Amino acid sequence: MTSQLDSNAVADFLSDNPHFFEEHSELLGRVKLTSPVAGRAVSLQERQMEVLRDKIKTHELRLAELLRIAQENDDITHKFHQWTHSLLLARNDVDIAHTLVNGLQTIFGVPHATLRLWGVAEEFAHTWFAAEVSEDAKLFCNSLTTPYCGPNQDFEAASWLDEAETVRSIAMLPLRVTGAPSAFGLLVLGSPDPQRFTADMATDFLSKIGETASAALTCLLD
């Protein structure tokens, strides 16, 4: 009496004997498999080609995605270089804040951007970036260890932006002297697009913008 082979046992046998079909090549043409592509029974060789084509297609799509990400990163790096270059060319201390904000709008295409600083030197107390900020806003800023991104929930900082009523998403970047626990200012970016700044977006690049802005603006502090 012939015992019924379990399919797992057959799979194990073929796995342990990879040269089986080389020794029994006549079986290759007789083995038929259902093809999800052709919708009919095909030979083992045809099915292997279909699987191989699927793998190649998956790798091509993955490669295209990696190339897209690389291109995006290259574009961001180029823009970041342009922005930092403009900061280095600022003619005097007062120009830095305007150059910084204007660069974010023109180079990075941010619809709305502004900033506020506190504890500035006396000669800058009259400037737009030293306008009054509530203690609550300062406490909120101090609580940020990473940039805040998300919907505009009527934040005080959103009211500092031009056309604040149109802002649907916002990014708020605390400004700190390296290693200091307390912030000395807040950089605010806004957009009428609710998906421009979202709670689940990566903030690594925004953090770098915040760090660079902080370094550039320390010359304005008392």
C-alpha positions in Angstrom: 0.0 0.0 0.0 1.4 3.3 -1.1 1.4 6.0 1.7 0.1 9.5 0.9 2.9 12.0 0.9 2.3 15.2 2.9 2.8 18.4 0.8 5.1 19.7 3.5 7.2 16.6 3.2 7.4 17.1 -0.6 8.4 20.7 -0.1 11.1 19.6 2.4 12.4 17.0 0.0 12.7 19.4 -2.9 14.4 22.0 -0.6 16.9 19.4 0.6 17.4 18.2 -3.0 17.8 21.3 -5.2 19.1 19.3 -8.1 16.0 17.0 -8.3 14.6 18.7 -11.4 18.0 18.6 -13.1 18.1 14.8 -12.7 14.4 14.6 -13.7 14.1 17.4 -16.3 11.3 15.6 -18.1 9.0 16.5 -15.2 9.4 20.2 -15.7 7.1 20.1 -18.8 4.5 18.0 -17.0 4.2 20.0 -13.8 1.3 22.5 -14.3 0.6 25.5 -12.1 -2.2 28.0 -12.1 -1.0 31.4 -13.3 -2.7 34.4 -11.6 -1.4 36.5 -14.6 -2.5 34.3 -17.5 -5.5 32.8 -15.7 -4.7 29.3 -16.9 -2.5 26.4 -16.1 1.1 27.0 -17.1 4.3 25.0 -16.9 6.7 25.3 -14.0 9.2 27.2 -16.2 6.5 29.7 -17.2 5.5 30.2 -13.6 9.1 30.7 -12.6 9.4 33.4 -15.2 6.3 35.1 -14.0 7.6 35.1 -10.4 11.0 36.4 -11.6 9.3 39.2 -13.6 7.3 40.2 -10.5 10.5 40.3 -8.4 12.2 42.4 -11.1 9.2 44.8 -11.2 9.2 45.1 -7.4 12.9 45.9 -7.4 12.4 48.5 -10.2 9.7 50.2 -8.3 11.8 50.2 -5.2 14.7 51.6 -7.1 12.5 54.3 -8.6 11.3 55.2 -5.1 14.9 55.4 -3.8 15.9 57.6 -6.7 12.9 59.9 -6.1 13.9 60.2 -2.4 17.5 60.9 -3.3 16.4 63.6 -5.7 14.2 65.2 -3.1 17.1 65.1 -0.6 19.4 66.6 -3.1 16.9 69.4 -3.8 16.5 70.1 -0.1 20.3 70.1 0.4 20.7 72.7 -2.4 17.9 74.9 -0.9 19.5 74.7 2.5 22.8 75.7 1.1 21.2 78.7 -0.7 19.4 79.7 2.6 22.5 79.5 4.8 24.5 81.3 2.1 22.0 84.2 2.2 22.4 84.4 6.0 26.2 84.7 5.7 25.7 87.6 3.3 23.4 89.6 5.5 24.9 93.1 5.7 24.2 93.7 9.4 22.5 92.3 12.4 19.1 93.8 11.7 19.1 92.3 8.2 19.5 88.7 9.5 16.0 88.2 10.8 14.4 89.5 7.5 16.9 87.6 5.4 16.2 84.4 7.4 12.4 84.7 7.1 12.4 85.9 3.5 14.7 83.0 2.5 12.3 80.4 4.0 9.5 81.9 1.9 11.3 82.3 -1.4 13.8 79.4 -1.4 11.7 76.8 0.4 8.3 78.0 -0.9 6.8 78.5 2.6 3.7 80.7 2.2 4.0 82.4 5.5 6.9 82.8 7.9 7.9 85.0 10.8 9.7 84.9 14.1 9.7 86.5 17.6 12.7 86.9 19.9 12.8 87.9 23.5 15.8 89.0 25.6 17.2 91.0 22.6 19.8 93.7 23.0 18.4 97.2 23.7 19.3 98.5 20.2 16.9 95.9 18.7 14.0 96.4 21.1 12.1 98.5 18.6 12.2 95.9 15.8 9.3 93.8 14.5 10.9 90.6 15.6 11.1 91.9 19.2 7.3 92.6 19.4 5.6 91.6 22.7 5.1 87.9 23.3 2.9 86.6 26.1 4.3 84.5 29.0 2.0 81.6 27.9 3.6 81.6 24.4 7.1 81.6 26.0 6.2 78.7 28.3 4.8 76.8 25.3 8.0 77.5 23.3 10.2 76.3 26.2 8.2 73.1 26.3 9.1 72.2 22.7 12.0 69.8 22.4 11.3 69.3 18.7 9.4 71.4 16.2 5.7 71.3 16.5 3.8 70.4 13.2 0.1 70.1 12.9 -3.2 72.0 12.4 -3.5 75.6 13.4 -5.4 75.5 16.6 -5.6 79.2 17.1 -2.1 79.4 18.5 -0.9 82.8 19.5 2.1 82.4 17.3 -0.2 81.9 14.3 -1.5 85.4 14.8 2.0 86.8 14.1 1.8 85.6 10.5 0.4 87.7 7.7 -3.1 86.6 6.6 -3.2 84.5 9.7 -6.9 83.7 9.1 -5.9 81.6 6.1 -3.3 79.4 7.9 -4.5 75.8 8.2 -1.3 74.1 9.2 1.7 75.4 11.1 5.2 74.5 12.1 6.8 76.1 15.2 10.5 75.8 15.8 12.0 76.8 19.2 15.1 78.9 19.0 17.8 78.1 21.6 21.4 78.7 22.4 23.1 75.3 22.1 22.6 73.4 25.3 20.3 76.0 26.9 17.1 74.7 28.5 15.1 77.8 27.7 14.3 79.2 24.3 15.0 82.8 23.3 12.6 82.8 20.4 10.2 81.0 18.1 10.3 80.6 14.3 6.8 80.1 12.8 5.9 78.7 9.4 2.4 78.5 8.1 0.4 77.4 5.1 -3.2 77.4 3.9 -2.7 73.8 2.9 -3.7 71.6 5.9 -1.3 68.8 4.7 1.8 71.0 4.4 2.7 70.6 8.1 1.2 67.4 9.7 1.7 65.8 13.1 3.1 62.6 11.5 5.7 64.3 9.3 9.5 63.9 9.9 11.0 66.9 11.7 14.7 66.2 11.3 15.1 68.8 8.6 13.0 71.4 10.4 15.2 70.8 13.5 18.3 71.6 11.4 16.6 74.8 10.2 15.8 75.7 13.8 19.4 75.1 14.9 20.8 77.1 12.0 18.4 80.0 12.7 19.3 79.9 16.4 23.0 80.2 15.6 22.4 83.1 13.2 20.1 85.0 15.5 22.2 84.9 18.8 24.0 88.0 17.7 20.7 89.9 18.4 20.5 88.8 22.1 21.4 91.0 25.1 
